[in-house]
Amino acid sequence: MTSKKHPDWVPSAGLHLHLTGIHFDAIRLRGVRGDAVLHHLGTLTEGEPGPVVREIAGGRWMYFLIPPGSSKEHDWPPGARCFGPAARDQYVGIPAPDGNTYPLSWRYGPPKEGEFVDVELLYGLVMAQLAPEER
């Protein structure tokens, strides 16, 4: 039997805030836009999109966790907020694999060690959803 080892930044209970740019960067999308990007990402990766944290209250944000430092490789369009290395500290909530983690949860389960959302694929999907078409 193989055991899925979670990174040490995934808490064993509850949820913890983590400074972005150290263990991961995050791209945040709101509501139906986040749902649409996640749907396409799941389809293109055969149901293995990587770690995505969902906020189930308020703005229904989705946080797509990407490798640390990789958020600065792209010019993200309006509507996609980049959480990465910045002049001002930025934090993202990370839920435990199980138990009460309200208002956050893992959309496709917590990540395995070293697992992230593919930043190139995510960028293409975000641009398709949010960038205005050139005419």
Disulfide bonds with the S-S distance in Angstrom:
none
